Amino acid sequence: DPASGRIAMTVPVMPPTPVSTQDAGVVVSAPRFPRAARVRAKAEFTAVFDGGRRTAEPRMALHWLADDAPARLGLAVSRKVDPHAVGRNRIKRALRDAFRHLRARLPCGAYVVVARSGAAQADGAALREAFERLLQRAGALPPPSPAGTMPPATPAPSSDQAPR
């Protein structure tokens, strides 16, 4: 009101409360890696190393001990692989994510991945591919299907078998 010398203040109108996480701009992350899906105890790591099947490649080694419990993952990434915690955590994150996506297709058992120095230079996609190759070589995953959607061609009948 100009006569009274007061200044009128306007209060900004607040937008309505978001109804969903999409409206709020919140990105929902993938489900966490549950404790039941982890190899955690030293005794369990030892059992896998002593009695498990080992398959290796330059970036990592896989130890797999089949048992009755659902598939579980243990990771060993030492400072010899990468002296920086950021690099070691990047390797573990990529392997956990790959395992999370494959877990439903894996047979029961404990899977322990021991990273090697070659893993430090590999990006996430290369680590996931190496992990899948190791699982296939160990027999935990079926080999990839041949490329293409058509069934293999059947050979044409030979000329001596053609009807007359």
C-alpha positions in Angstrom: 0.0 0.0 0.0 1.8 3.2 -1.1 -0.2 5.5 1.3 1.0 3.6 4.4 4.6 3.3 3.2 4.6 -0.4 3.4 6.0 -2.6 0.6 3.8 -5.4 -0.5 5.6 -8.7 -0.5 4.6 -11.6 -2.7 5.2 -15.2 -1.6 6.4 -17.5 -4.4 3.9 -20.2 -5.2 5.5 -23.6 -4.6 5.1 -26.2 -7.3 2.9 -29.2 -6.4 4.6 -32.1 -4.6 5.9 -34.6 -7.1 3.7 -37.7 -7.4 6.4 -40.1 -8.7 10.2 -40.3 -8.6 10.2 -39.5 -12.4 8.3 -36.2 -11.6 10.8 -35.4 -8.9 13.8 -35.9 -11.2 15.1 -38.6 -8.9 17.0 -41.4 -10.6 16.3 -44.8 -9.0 19.5 -46.9 -8.9 19.7 -50.6 -9.6 18.8 -52.8 -6.6 21.6 -53.2 -4.1 23.9 -56.2 -3.9 22.3 -58.2 -1.0 24.4 -59.8 1.7 23.1 -63.2 0.7 24.8 -62.7 -2.7 28.2 -62.2 -1.2 31.1 -64.4 -0.1 32.2 -62.6 3.0 33.8 -64.9 5.6 37.4 -65.8 5.4 36.4 -69.5 6.0 34.2 -69.4 2.9 37.0 -67.8 0.8 39.4 -70.5 2.0 36.9 -73.2 1.1 36.5 -71.9 -2.4 40.2 -71.5 -3.0 40.9 -75.0 -1.6 38.1 -77.0 -3.1 36.9 -74.9 -6.0 37.5 -75.1 -9.7 39.9 -72.4 -11.1 39.8 -70.7 -14.5 42.0 -67.8 -15.4 42.8 -65.2 -18.0 45.2 -62.2 -18.0 42.8 -59.8 -16.3 41.4 -62.1 -13.6 41.0 -65.6 -12.2 37.7 -67.2 -11.3 37.4 -69.8 -8.5 34.0 -71.6 -8.4 32.8 -74.0 -5.7 29.4 -75.5 -6.5 27.1 -76.0 -3.5 23.4 -75.8 -2.6 23.3 -72.1 -1.7 22.3 -69.5 -4.4 25.1 -68.0 -6.4 27.3 -65.7 -4.4 30.3 -63.5 -5.4 33.5 -62.8 -3.6 36.1 -60.3 -4.9 39.8 -60.0 -4.2 41.4 -56.9 -5.6 44.7 -56.2 -4.0 46.9 -53.1 -4.0 49.3 -54.9 -6.4 46.5 -54.7 -9.0 46.0 -50.9 -8.5 47.6 -48.9 -5.7 44.7 -46.4 -5.7 41.5 -47.2 -3.9 39.5 -45.5 -6.7 40.8 -47.9 -9.3 40.2 -51.0 -7.1 36.7 -49.9 -6.4 36.0 -49.3 -10.1 37.1 -52.9 -10.8 34.9 -54.3 -8.0 31.9 -52.2 -9.1 32.1 -53.4 -12.7 32.4 -57.1 -11.6 29.5 -56.8 -9.1 27.3 -55.3 -11.7 28.1 -58.0 -14.2 27.4 -60.7 -11.5 24.1 -59.0 -10.6 22.9 -59.2 -14.1 24.0 -62.9 -14.6 23.1 -64.2 -11.1 19.7 -65.6 -12.1 21.3 -67.7 -14.9 24.2 -69.1 -12.7 24.2 -72.4 -11.0 24.3 -72.4 -7.2 27.7 -71.9 -5.6 30.4 -69.5 -4.5 32.2 -67.5 -7.1 35.4 -65.7 -6.1 37.2 -63.4 -8.6 40.8 -62.6 -8.1 41.8 -59.5 -10.1 45.2 -59.4 -11.8 47.2 -56.4 -12.8 45.7 -56.4 -16.3 42.3 -55.4 -14.8 43.6 -52.0 -13.8 44.0 -50.9 -17.5 40.7 -52.5 -18.6 37.5 -50.5 -18.8 34.2 -51.7 -17.3 32.9 -53.3 -20.5 36.2 -55.3 -20.9 36.0 -56.4 -17.3 32.4 -57.6 -17.8 33.3 -59.5 -21.0 36.3 -61.1 -19.4 34.1 -62.2 -16.4 31.5 -63.7 -18.8 34.2 -65.6 -20.7 35.5 -67.1 -17.5 32.1 -68.2 -16.4 31.6 -69.8 -19.8 34.9 -71.6 -19.7 34.2 -72.8 -16.1 30.9 -74.3 -17.3 28.7 -72.0 -15.2 27.2 -70.2 -18.2 26.3 -71.8 -21.6 28.3 -70.6 -24.6 26.8 -67.7 -26.5 24.4 -68.6 -29.3 25.7 -68.2 -32.8 25.1 -64.8 -34.4 21.9 -64.3 -36.4 18.3 -65.3 -36.1 18.0 -67.9 -38.8 18.4 -71.6 -38.1 21.4 -73.2 -39.9 20.8 -74.0 -43.5 20.0 -77.7 -44.3 22.0 -79.1 -47.2 20.2 -79.5 -50.5 19.5 -83.1 -51.5 22.1 -84.6 -53.8 21.3 -85.0 -57.5 21.3 -88.9 -57.3 18.5 -88.7 -54.6 16.3 -86.3 -56.6 12.9 -87.7 -57.6 12.6 -88.7 -61.3 
